Amino acid sequence: MKPKIIGVTELALRDAHQSLLATRMALEDMVEACEDIDKAGYWSVECWGGATFDACIRFLNEDPWVRLRTFRELMPNSRLQMLLRGQNLLGYRHYEDMVVDKFVEKSAENGMDVFRVFDALNDPRNLERAMKAVIKTGKHAQGTICYTISPVHTVEGYLKLAGRLIDMGAHSIAIKDMAAILRPQPAHDIICAIKETYGEDIQINVHCHSTTGVTMATLFSAIQAGADVVDTAISSMSLGPGHNPTGSLFHMLEGTGYHAELDMVRLGRVRDHFAKIRPRYAEFESPTLVESGIFRSQIPGGMLSNMESQLRMQGAADKRAEVMAEVPIVKADAGHPPLVTPTSQIVGSQAVFNVLFGRYEKMTAEFADLVLGYYGRTHGEVNPEVAKIAEEQTGKKPIHDRPADHLEPEWDQLVTEAHALEGNDGTDEDVLTYAMFPAVATEFFKTRAKGPINVGKSAAQVKAEEEARLTGETTPTAPITYNVRMGGRTLAVKVERA
């Protein structure tokens, strides 16, 4: 009997460096690996979306649309995949429906094939428009279940959400475990339930991070239950708050009745390429290796680094443990939302405020909107006392319908504003860049012609620092990089040591 072929989505070009290196990897450090990635046998290559769009214009002076077109040119044989935040697109607010349609249309035109569409609250109303827009382009619409653990989240609830996504026309279902908290048995139970209820031909993709140390076992359990595609990252860009290694998955399946049809020679070259590149971004690297405490806090890697940064800026780095303990309380008060962008940042920031100023003495505008329904409907009930505080502090009333229905048409105004900016090229792509991040895009358009910035260290600097480490000597030539906020943009400024 022939083994079942398991598809693999490679994450090195997007989520791997987002999770490990704060999304700072420059396009020039990826292009050399693209031919081997393209011909290695992956089901898809995730290379865009998530935080990459923001990071390109905020830190790298790089046009994200050019990045997408470059990947399309360099990987003509691959399904290119992106992560799309439903009605939030790639920004941090809801966008009016026409903006959603335009963004999906232009993403498809520029080369995107697979759209993994998710909503931080798992609110189907926030997914419908983006899913419809993807289907209209003829591209692959992947409806997503964001996994979390709470008293109100059950296999039956996830099964019902899968049914809603299938009714929307989803070509596949993704189970997204952004905090590495999906254990093997729940993965098995959810996937079996979906397959048994909706049919074996429903394609299921599984995305797990590796932070807790248990999710390679989860991937195997998911495969045994019927998962068709799993996400991994090449070994030199894996583990920690990142993902499980691609090569390890390949070897794990040997002799099991399952097989990943990957070219291990090409994978070896991809591995070696990123092994050379990764040290250049060491200053951005997350220090986390394995953290099983996340099963309680459910804090994904990006959220943790954001909270730590907030505490340092407040001179309260010693409050980290208190904030970690506060996060589950805030999450429960908000109706147990999954912690993924933007809810992870919203809940994390409110936990910091609670520790610094007293519980809900100061409420962030975003957290108030979350508990009042302006981001959508949470699966659990919002603490009514917290919602009342939100009303009192903001003067807003709660809403219960689809948040985007409260938005006025905005495309024509966005076009007018974007075209008036210095450096705007007059394309719909530039309008969409402005729509996502108005202040950052305004500055980016002015400097775009200067070309991309690589914030990584040079190979010579990496070599000098390694030699100094081995000899115990200091390296006065290695610069320090500071992130400086100027005119709405964050610039990476390298300062030579004296």
N, C-alpha and C positions, 0 to 999 in steps of 0.2 A: 504494500500500500504506500502510495506516494505521500510524503509529509505535506501538511498544510503550509502554504506559503504565507508568511506574516510580513505585511508591509512595514516599512520603517520611515518615519519622518525625521530628517536630520535638522538639528536646532542650532548648529554652530554659528550660523550667520545672523541669528536674531536672539532667541531667548537665552542661549548659553552665555553670550557676552553681556546681555542685559542683566542676568542673574549673578554673574561672577565678576564682571568688570564695569559695572555701572553704565553699561551701554556706550562705552567710550571708543569701541574699536572702529578705526577708520576703514573706509571702503578699500583703500589701497592695500590694506593688510589682509583682505579677504580674496581679492581677485585671482591671485595665483592658485588658490585651491579650487576655484570654481569648475575647471574642466574635469578634475577627478571627481568632485561631488556630483557633477552632471551625469557622469558615466558610471557611477558606483552602483546603481540599481535601487535607489531610494524610491519609495512611493511618492514622497513630496519633499521639498526643501523649504523650510520656513526661513524667510529672509527679510521680512518687512512687517510693519505694524507694531503693536505694543508701544514701547517707549522709544523705538528707533527714530520715528519721525520727529519727535520732540528733541531728542539728543542731537540729531543731525543739524538742526538750525540753531539750537541753543549753545552747543559746545564745539561743533566740528565745522561750522561755516559751510555745510554741505547741503545741497538740494536733495531732499529725500526722493523726489520724483526721478532725478537723474540716477540715484542709487538703484531704484527699481528697474529702470530701463537698462541699466548696466547689467544687472543680474539676468534680465531677460535675454540680453544679447549673449552673455557668457554661458548661460545654461539653457540652450534651446530645447534640450530633450527632457527637461524637468518640469514637473508641476510646481510652480512657485506658490507658496502659501503665506498668508498673513493672519495676524490676530486683529480682529475688529471689535470694538466695544459697543456693538449694537447702536442705539440711538446716540451714544456718546462719540461714535466714530473713533478718532484717536486723541480726542481732547478730554476735557474734564467736566463737560456740561452736556446737556441734551441739545441736539441740533434739530431745527425744523426739517420736515420730511423732504423737501426739495434739496436741501443740502446733503442729506443722507443719500438720496438718489444720485446726485452729481458726484459725490465722493466715490461711491461704488463704481459708477460708470467710468470715471477717469482712472481709477485703480485698475480696472479690467483692461482699458485701452492701453495702459502703460505696461501691461504684462502680467498682471496677477491672475492666477488660475483658481486657487482654493481660498475661500474666505471662511475662517473659523470665527463665527459670530457668537459673542457671549454678552451677557448682561451681569453686572456685579451682584444684582439681587435675584437673579434667575426669574425675573419678571417677564413673562412671554410678551407682554405688550411693548416692551422695550426692544424686542428682537424682530418683531413682525415686519417692520418697514425695511430694515436692512436685509433680511432674508429675502423678501420680495424683490428688492433691488438687485441682489446677486442673481437670483433665478432669471430675472429679465435679461441680464447680460449673457446668459447661457453658461456661466461659470459654475463651479462646484460650491454649493451652499452647505456649510457644515454647522449644524446647530449644536450649541454647547451647553453642557450641564456643569456649573461650577460646584465642586464638591466641598462640603463642609460638614462638621459634626456638631449637632446640637440636639436638645430634647425634642425639637419639632421637625428635624430632618430624618426621613425614613426612606427605605427602599421603595415603598409605595409612592412617596412623593416624587422621588427621582424618576420613577417609571411613568408617572402622570406627565411630568415635564417632557420626557422623551416623546410621549404621544403627541403633545402639543407641537413639538418641533417637527415631527414627522408630518403632522397635519399642515404645517407651513410649507411643506415641500422639501425638507432637508434631504440632501443626498447622502448624508452620513451624520452620525451622532458622535460628538467628542465628550469624553469625561475629563474635565480639567481639574487636576489636583495641584494647585499652585503652592501649597504649603507642605507638601509631602506627608499628608495625614491620611491618605487612602490606604488602609491596611489590606492585606490579601483577601480576607474573607468578605468584607463589604464589596470589594471590587468584583469578586466572583458572584455575589448575590445580585448586584445591580445589573451586571451584564447578562447573566442568565435570565433575569426577569424581563429585560428588554427583548432578548432573542425569543424567549418563549411566548411573549405577548404579541410582538409585532412582526416576527418572522426571522428566520435565520439569515435572510438576504439583507437585513439592515446592517450596513457597515458601521462598526464601532471603532473609534480611535481613542486611545488612552494616553493622556499626558500627565506625567508625574515628575515632580522635583525629587531631589535625593537627600534633602536636608536632614531628615530623621533617621536615615540609614536603613529603612525597611522596604523601600519601594521597588527594588529590583525583584524582590519576591512578589510584590504586588503586580508587576508587569507579567510575570509568569503565570500567576493565578488568573489574571485577566485574559491571557491568551488561552489558557485551558478552558475558560468559561465561554470563549467564542470571540474575543476581541480580534479584529482584523488588521489593525495598524497600531503601532506604538511609537511614541516619541523618544528619541535618544539624542545624545550629543557625542561627537567624536571624543575619544578618551582624554586627549590633551586639553579639552574644554568641558570637562564633566565634573560631577560630584560636588560636595559642599552644598550651597544653596542652588546649585545648578541641577543637572539631570544625570540619569544613568548612562554609562558609556555604551556607545554603539557596538564596538567590538566585543564587549563583554556579553551583550545580548546575543550576538551572533553565536558565540561559543556556548553560551548557556543552553541554547536550543538544540545543540547537537545531540542526536539520539533520542529526542523526545517526541518525535512525530510532528514537529514543527520546524520550519526552516526560513531564514531570512536570506533572500537571494541577493547578497551583496558581494561586491568585488573586494576582497580583503587586501589585495595589492594596492588598489586605489585608496582604500580606507587608510592603509599604512602611510601613504604619501600625504593624505589630508591630516592625519594625526601628527606627522613630523612637521608639517607646515605650521600648524597652530602651536606646537610645542616651542617653536622658535619665536612666534609672535607674542604668546601670552606674557612672558616676562616683561615685555615693553610696557605693559599696563599694570604692573605690580602695585603701584600706588593707589589704584582704584579697586584692588581686589578685596573681596569680602574675607574676613578672618574666620568665618564660620566653617567648620568641617562637618561635624555631626551634632545635632541638637535635638534630643528626644523630648525636651521640654515643650517643643512646639505642639505636641499633641494636646497640651492644655491651653496654651496661648493662641495657637493657630496662626501665628505671625509668619507671613512669607518673608523671604530675605530682603526684598526691596523695602517693605514696610519697616523692618527692624532697623535698617540703616537710616531711614528717614527719621524715625523716632530718636535714634541716638544723636543724629545731627541737631535736631531741635533741642534736645537736652543740653548738648554742648554749648549751643548758642545762648542758652539761658543760664549757663554756669551751673547746671544741675546734673552733670553726668553721673553723679553718685545715686541718682534717683531711678536708674535703669530698672532695678528689680521691682520697685514699686509700680512703675509704669507697666511692666510685663504682667504684674498681678492685676492691674486695673483693666487691661484690655478685655479679658473675658466678661467683666462686669458691664463695660460699655457696649460690647457686642450684644449681650443679652438684652440690655435696655433698648437697643435699636432694632430688636426683632430678629436677632441671630442672622445678620447678613453674612454671606461668604466674604472672606477678607481677600479681595482682589481689587485692582485699580477700578474705580477710585475709592471704594468703601474701605480698603485697607488703610489708605492715607487718612481718610476722614475719621475712622475709629481710632487710629493711632494718635492723631493730633489731639483728639478730645481726651484720650487717656492721659496724655502729657499735661493738658490743661487741668484735668481733675487733680492730678498729683501736685501740680505747682500752685494752684489757686483754690483748691477745694472742689468737691464733686459738684459739677454743673454750675458753679458760681460764675464761670465764664464759659459760654458755649460758642464754638466756632460757627460761623454762618453755614458752613457745609454740613456740619452735624445737625444743626437745627433743621435744615432742608431735608436731611435724610429721615429724621424721625417724623417730619410733617408730611412726607409722601412725595416730595418734589423730585426724588430720584426714582420713585416707583414704589411698588408694594413689596414689603419684606415677607418672608414665609411665616415668621413668627409674629406675635403681637408686640407692638411697641409699648414700652412702659408708659402708661398714661400720665404719670407724674412728670416724667421727663419731657413728654410731648407738651404738657402744660407749661413747663419752664421755657421750652422753645418758643411757644406762642408769646409768652410774656416778654421774652428778651428780644424777639424780632418783630412782633406785631403782625406776623403772618398767621393765616388760618391753614389748617391741614387740608390737603386735597386727596381724593381717592380715585380719580380717573387717570388716564394715561398722561404723564407729565408733558409729553410733546404736544398734546392738544392745547396746552396753554401758551404755546409759542406762536408769535406772528410770523408770517412769511419774511424771510431775511435775505434770500439770495441776491436780489437786486441791490439792496443796500450794501451787502458785502462786496459786490462787484464794484460799486461806486467808490467805496472806501479803499479797496485794494488797488484799483487802477490809479488812484491819486497818490500812491506812495512812491517815493524815490526808489528806483531800481526794480520796480514791478515790471514783469515782461508781458503783461496783457493777457496771459493765458488763464483758463479756468483752474489749472493746477496751482497757480500763484494765489488765486482767490481762495482756494481751499486751504492752502498753507496759512494764509492770513486768518481764515475762519477758525482754524484749530488753535492757533497761538498768536493772537493779534499783536501784542507788545513785542514778543520775540521776533515774529516775522517782519515787523516794521524795521527793526535793526538789521536783520539778516539780509533783506533785499538790498540794503545800502552797501553791504560788504561782500555780497555773493561773488562779484566779479574777481575778487582777490583769490578765490579758490579755497578748497578745503584745508582745514587745519588738522594735523595729526598730533594729538595730545600725549601719545605714547613716547617713551624714551627711544633713542636711537639704539641700534644694535651695538654700537661702540660704547655707549653709556652703560648698557646692560652688561657687556663684557667687562668693562672697567670696574663696575660695582661688584661683580662676582669675583674678580681677581682680588679686590680689596677685602672682600668678606673672607676669602680663603687665607689671605696673608695677615688679616687683622688690622690692615691699614685703612684710613679714611680716604674718601674720594672727593676732594674739593671741587672737582669738575662737574659732579652730578647736580643738576639744578633741582630746586624745589618748585613744584607746581601749586599755584594758588588759584582757586576759583573766585574771580572778582565780578561783582554785580555792577554793571554800568548800563544806564539807559534802557533798562528792561531786559537786558541780556546778561547771561553769565559767561564770562570769558575765562579760558584757561591761560594763566600767565605764568611763564617759566622764569624763575629768578636764579641766576647763577650764585652759587655759594661763594662767600668771601674767602 
